[in-house]
Amino acid sequence: MGYKVVVAGATGNVGREMLNILAEREFPVDEIAALASRKSLGTECSFGDKTIKTQDLDTFDFTGWDIALFAIGGGPTKTYAPRAAAAGCVVIDNSSLYRYDPDVPLIVPECNADAIHGYSKKNIIANPNCSTAQMVVALKPLHDRAKIKRVVVSTYQSVSGAGKEGMDELWDQTKSIYNPVTDVAPTKFTKQIAFNVIPHIDAFMDSGETKEEWKMVAETKKIVDTSIKVTATCVRVPVFVGHSEAVNIEFEDFLDEDEAREVLRTSPGILVVDKREDGGYVTPVESAGDYATFISRIRQDSTIENGLNLWCVSDNLRKGAALNAVQIAEVLGREVLKKG
């Protein structure tokens, strides 16, 4: 016996990946529903070897459904998630709406799967920000070995993190550079993204941080350890899929780079590709379509007493969003609902 599963936002980048990954990982699904807004009503979506048509999110009755994966943004989620939760359907939400709610668990299964039992307070579980998810997969096993004091991270985030509009803008601007007759002004981003980098993701805050940078701080503390100090600079880069991060870690205790490499190699969700030679590292192009968080360039930081540097790459549509949501559903099914 399997589960009745809903994917809300099924026509978007993340929603389509959720459907793909549910099928790829053979999640025990007895019935699947793909939901979208009325403007996308009837759009066909692939689920394994099946084709399903989207239903209207606004009129959908969640009664009798077990799990709903939400990829519809914070605004609509505020309306529909409580409706689904009240009907007895557990919501796994990809927006930022519930991530900082103390009554809603924020989960990366490799790091804090045991937090799943907190779902019952609101019948909602939060999926973390894409840039946070891959970083904490790397941080958690190192923290367990040699307690992390401080993290300094610079991100190189792909345009798919801004949705289809972001990907279209990069594509159209790139073409326009080679065809001077056309000019594609920035609309999704604040400046030209083609052949450029933009040190600005989400809104600016009074502190001078952007909201994306603040999210990495708050979410790392909630998922791994509240005592860890984190500072981030988040940058949008002209890459279609795959986020990269340069991470500097300061520990309370010394951790040798060779031991760190071995700790990471034996940790769930991680693939270490770290050869000190040309091409002996992973780039975002190579991570696209993969489940893993790839770690490269592991080395001591000689400027502080107990420091390491590493390079972290992952498919942001997968581990940063859809894959993590499906992994949460797997933990929920295995530890709580116990059907399949």
Steps between C-alpha positions, in 0.01 A plus 500: 500500500639837399414865535269750338733783400433852378752721319390865507673720245551203268563709187796695647867401495495359854156339471602310187817383676290381794293281268816370329674416826194333655501268197879454487524405866192276473324675785200281592221696327150354472355819353657824377345843443674785319364842598549838336333838470202540270711648220689167482193280548515186288871530425656157458780391734714187495505257791720205416351340190164668560364835389269681741301819461510780754203571721389831647683576824228742607221243501694186588378303803798372703283272713628142488839593351811410702782733389509825303823633353462877456703702247275801451673787683428660835189697399284212376648269765360728770154428363518135399742335746278552807204374294685180411634455854154544652371227267756257647751518215861557612650794308868508404553860395781631281432871565657706778164561671532246782876450526545721804181397680601326825203263463606383153802270457758609240659181371794379297478122550878445504525749788191495723255232389394446862333844495226345283288424805441872555277510191185424699475848655384650168506202261764694304872436436730762346757440228808724537639757260695349209832656601461383861404142418821401325724685747357335812539154343874573503509681834312249717748208493792739550319667791439160660873430480655833600230753603472794262538852640464715190422469129579753227332411171487657156241355264492480122131439435347399168214686334264203540478603864297795371263275307420468132510879458860506618602225260321670211670831576848346493420320175351806330777738613770256389345481154462878483872555564575309180220679315538874566171576325315376808544631852361311800481729800502346850154429638544200733844610620621846601784505247605308191559137593654376173882507524468669841460425871257675736577519875132531586240227558163587658427831675747715693457520877586786738818316605634515144448125455266371236214275606673205330808554718288529812320177411829309490586625847163430661445163333846364577443581865158331503615187315851443640574700816386839631852573625660505154585848371436541128568785259409475132536687173254370241570558131294422190713364214428422131456126553169331416495224764724426799602708799863520612639619833845587630483415870749597769450320832654575840483216754540487876738204460761434235381290206758378253403535134557128437270403785241754382516346153438155647215623723329654198561192282313281746212742559154461339414710196860602428742411223859618548687577177821661616809447287770765498531506126337668202131410501521314831190675638130529420331795328126577482467364146605157629260513796188566291259209515686326784382430855833557674658796669854507359796613711836601354805718582522390866802667661628652822457872557839608634374846602307370802577237760232240412382578151401322179394614155282300263303530176139377504285443188149362454202507266283768661180369342569159651679504838419869536128443452321200349729218612515622859119524508464142375762382751294665776194313370700176514594564864140594581373180345764282663498655849145630545232402249640149440287386207724398211 
